[in-house]
C-alpha cells in the first residue's frame, strides 16, 4: 500500500532531475 504514491513522487523527482541535466 502506498507504493503507487511513492512511485509517482519518484517519477516526478526523476523527471525534474532529467530536465536539469538536459538543460546543461
N, C-alpha and C positions, 0 to 999 in steps of 0.2 A: 504493500500500500504506500502511496506517496512516491513511488518510483517514477511514474509518469511526470509528476510535478518536477522532481529533481532533474529528470532528463531534459525537460523543456527549459529549465533555468540553465542547465549546462550548455544546451544547444545555443541559447541566446548569448551566453558568455563567449562561446567559441566563435560565433558569428562576429561579435564585436572585435575580438582579438584578430580574427581573419581580416576584418575590414582595416584595422590599424596597420597590419603588415602589408596589406595591399596598397595602402596609400604611401608607403615608404617612398 
